[in-house]
Amino acid sequence: MIANYDVIQLRKDFENIQQKFKGKNIAASSLFLTTDIDSQKQTYSFSVLENDARNPQKPDEIRLNQNDVFVFNQIAVGYVGDIQIAGRGIPNEFGRSIFIQSVPYDNNIQTTRAYKLFAGQLKVTINNYVYFEKYDLRDFDVSTHDEQFNQINRIYSNPENLQFKLHQRPVTQPVQPMIAMSGAKKNDFEISLPSAIDPWGFAVMVDPILPFMVIDVKRIGILLRGFLIQNGAKFQV
């Protein structure tokens, strides 16, 4: 697992950005880009801008305003699971999502195929310059065998799995040198898989009487962390 990002390097990154964008408001920030899983696709593209009319921004996404610049020094890839609370007298609700980098060891065909994400490759092209090419995603996979996962009914018997495994801090990879994305330029993120995958999911039992949680996994996510420079984008006149 990747250690916490080096605070000394983080300070250097911030100072370098201050020099490059003098007079601009600079803040620590994130982007969270997602795309729907399609059983017929092996290549996925991610929308970056907030105002992308072709692919409207989802409520839990964090995208880039076209007037801003985002410089990232950490990246993570995983699945996005929506949490549904199920039980007697409780309506289905999808009001919360989690970032998942751990796939249960399961003989279910949809879950088995889900491992293919971490055998995939990432390509990142910013303003027609390729920064990532055939970048393997294996280091983002933190799946481990867990005896508390029941393959028959596909339920975790202990809710602590949700807290300590599914809610664990995302595993990120450092990006050096940093990559700057301008809302005024073209920013392409693409993941290619060796074979198609399906939406998948599982349940977490809270108590035999109380409701249980269903994790509905229908999206792939890319998490970027770095610095946001407000109104830093430059448009050609």
Secondary structure, 3 states (H helix, E strand, C coil): CCCCCCHHHHHHHHHHHHHHCCCCCEEEEEEEEEEECCCCCCEEEECCECCCCCCCCCCCCECECCCCEEEEEEEEEEEEEEEEEECCCCCCCEEEEEEECCCCCCCCHHHHHHHHHHHCEEEEEECCEEEEEEEECHHHCCCCCCCCEECCCCEECCCHHHHHHHCCCCCCEEEEEEEEEECCCCEEEEEECCCCCCCEEEEECCCCCCCEEEEEEEEEEEEEEEEEECCCCCCCC
